[in-house]
């Protein structure tokens, strides 16, 4: 269910800027590229965000 919610939000946002994630403990930043041209690309972006969130990263404003 979380995946569907995240995917829906990503599709609604439809932005092309990369999503920046930061680990609050280490300060390390990473980016998940934003490809909103099709559903498969949006799923890759959502998976990138999900993978980093499991590692403790949080989304930060660009």
WOHUNOR-V12220 format. One record per residue. PSI is psi as a letter, one per 20 degrees, with the letter a starting at -180 (NA if undefined). Layout:
BEGIN
psi=PSI
psi=PSI
END
This chain:
BEGIN
psi=h
psi=h
psi=g
psi=g
psi=g
psi=g
psi=g
psi=g
psi=g
psi=g
psi=h
psi=h
psi=g
psi=l
psi=r
psi=i
psi=q
psi=q
psi=p
psi=p
psi=q
psi=p
psi=o
psi=h
psi=g
psi=i
psi=i
psi=p
psi=q
psi=r
psi=p
psi=o
psi=q
psi=o
psi=o
psi=k
psi=i
psi=r
psi=g
psi=g
psi=g
psi=h
psi=h
psi=g
psi=g
psi=h
psi=g
psi=g
psi=g
psi=g
psi=g
psi=h
psi=h
psi=h
psi=j
psi=j
psi=q
psi=q
psi=p
psi=q
psi=q
psi=NA
END
